[in-house]
Amino acid sequence: MGILAKGIKAICEGEVDQYQHKYSIETSVFTYLKRIGRKTAVLFSSACALGADIAKCPEKISRSLVKFGFYYGMAFQIKDDINNYTKAQYEEDKPVGNDILEGIITLPVILGLRLKPELRDILQSFLDKRGDIDGEDAASVVELIKKSGGIEQSRSLLNKYIEKAIKELENLPDNEYKKAFERIIMAL
């Protein structure tokens, strides 16, 4: 199976897994990381693998680019999940807290529940409402997640993936492409 086919297969598996676990606060950090590895990191990793293949890079550089893409993808998704709770307007078409409104349990929630287990019942009753959630309920849950400490711990894991990605760049020759990758990862 080719690079692209493997990547698409993994992305689909990650999306299906996310859908099957919607509204479940039983999601573990391991499950979350596996999911984003398949649905996001593999996308960046595959892009780097294809680029390395097209450029006919030596094996050592190709491996580093694939790992860089994976670590960048992990960091990218964690940053996106943090932004979902911290940006005034998350994205043009996504309100703050959109993930939790859609029943998607991300790292800030998982870590927040680990730090503050007393939030489990509140969050579960919120999630049980599914389509009947009003803006006031959503805003209060977003505030609870912000105050739980899960965002800060998520940032710590984000920084670890950024460091891993930067480490992989050490194997690349010093040129404009390496500098571009450095700028990309530092923009997170």
NORWO-V97830 format. One record per residue. N is the residue number from 1. SS is DSSP state (helix for helix, strand for strand, loop for the rest). D_LAST is the distance of its C-alpha to the last C-alpha in Angstrom with 1 decimal. Layout:
N:SS:D_LAST, N:SS:D_LAST
//
This chain:
1:loop:32.1, 2:loop:29.7, 3:helix:25.9, 4:helix:25.4, 5:helix:27.9, 6:helix:26.5, 7:helix:23.0, 8:helix:24.5, 9:helix:26.7, 10:helix:23.8, 11:helix:21.8, 12:helix:25.1, 13:helix:25.8, 14:helix:22.5, 15:helix:23.2, 16:helix:26.8, 17:helix:25.9, 18:helix:23.6, 19:helix:26.5, 20:helix:29.1, 21:loop:27.3, 22:loop:26.7, 23:loop:28.0, 24:loop:28.3, 25:loop:27.2, 26:loop:28.3, 27:loop:25.1, 28:loop:24.1, 29:helix:20.9, 30:helix:22.3, 31:helix:23.0, 32:helix:19.6, 33:helix:17.9, 34:helix:20.6, 35:helix:20.1, 36:helix:16.4, 37:helix:17.2, 38:helix:19.9, 39:helix:18.5, 40:helix:14.9, 41:helix:14.4, 42:helix:17.8, 43:helix:16.9, 44:helix:14.4, 45:helix:16.7, 46:helix:19.7, 47:helix:18.3, 48:helix:17.8, 49:helix:21.3, 50:helix:22.8, 51:helix:21.5, 52:helix:22.8, 53:helix:26.0, 54:helix:26.6, 55:loop:26.0, 56:loop:28.3, 57:loop:26.1, 58:loop:27.9, 59:helix:27.4, 60:helix:25.5, 61:helix:22.8, 62:helix:22.8, 63:helix:22.3, 64:helix:19.3, 65:helix:17.7, 66:helix:18.4, 67:helix:17.0, 68:helix:13.8, 69:helix:13.6, 70:helix:14.4, 71:helix:12.0, 72:helix:9.0, 73:helix:10.7, 74:helix:11.2, 75:helix:7.6, 76:helix:6.9, 77:helix:10.2, 78:helix:9.9, 79:helix:7.0, 80:helix:9.4, 81:helix:12.3, 82:helix:11.3, 83:helix:10.9, 84:helix:14.3, 85:helix:15.9, 86:helix:14.3, 87:loop:14.0, 88:loop:17.4, 89:loop:17.5, 90:loop:15.1, 91:strand:15.8, 92:loop:19.0, 93:loop:20.9, 94:strand:19.4, 95:loop:20.4, 96:loop:18.7, 97:loop:19.8, 98:helix:20.4, 99:helix:19.7, 100:helix:22.3, 101:helix:24.6, 102:loop:24.6, 103:loop:25.2, 104:loop:22.0, 105:loop:21.4, 106:loop:17.8, 107:helix:16.5, 108:helix:16.7, 109:helix:20.3, 110:helix:21.3, 111:helix:20.3, 112:helix:21.7, 113:helix:24.9, 114:helix:25.1, 115:helix:25.0, 116:loop:27.3, 117:helix:29.6, 118:helix:31.7, 119:helix:29.2, 120:helix:30.1, 121:helix:33.2, 122:helix:31.7, 123:helix:28.8, 124:helix:31.3, 125:helix:33.6, 126:helix:30.9, 127:helix:29.9, 128:helix:33.6, 129:loop:33.9, 130:helix:31.7, 131:helix:32.7, 132:helix:34.4, 133:loop:31.6, 134:loop:31.9, 135:helix:29.3, 136:helix:30.6, 137:helix:30.2, 138:helix:26.7, 139:helix:25.7, 140:helix:27.4, 141:helix:25.7, 142:helix:22.2, 143:helix:23.4, 144:helix:24.7, 145:helix:21.4, 146:helix:19.7, 147:helix:22.5, 148:loop:22.7, 149:loop:20.1, 150:helix:18.3, 151:helix:15.1, 152:helix:15.1, 153:helix:16.0, 154:helix:13.3, 155:helix:10.7, 156:helix:12.9, 157:helix:12.7, 158:helix:9.0, 159:helix:9.2, 160:helix:12.2, 161:helix:10.6, 162:helix:8.1, 163:helix:11.5, 164:helix:13.4, 165:helix:11.5, 166:helix:12.0, 167:helix:15.5, 168:helix:16.3, 169:helix:15.7, 170:loop:18.5, 171:loop:20.9, 172:loop:20.3, 173:loop:22.5, 174:loop:21.3, 175:loop:21.2, 176:helix:19.3, 177:helix:17.7, 178:helix:16.3, 179:helix:14.9, 180:helix:13.3, 181:helix:11.6, 182:helix:10.5, 183:helix:9.1, 184:helix:7.3, 185:helix:5.7, 186:helix:5.3, 187:loop:3.8, 188:loop:0.0
//
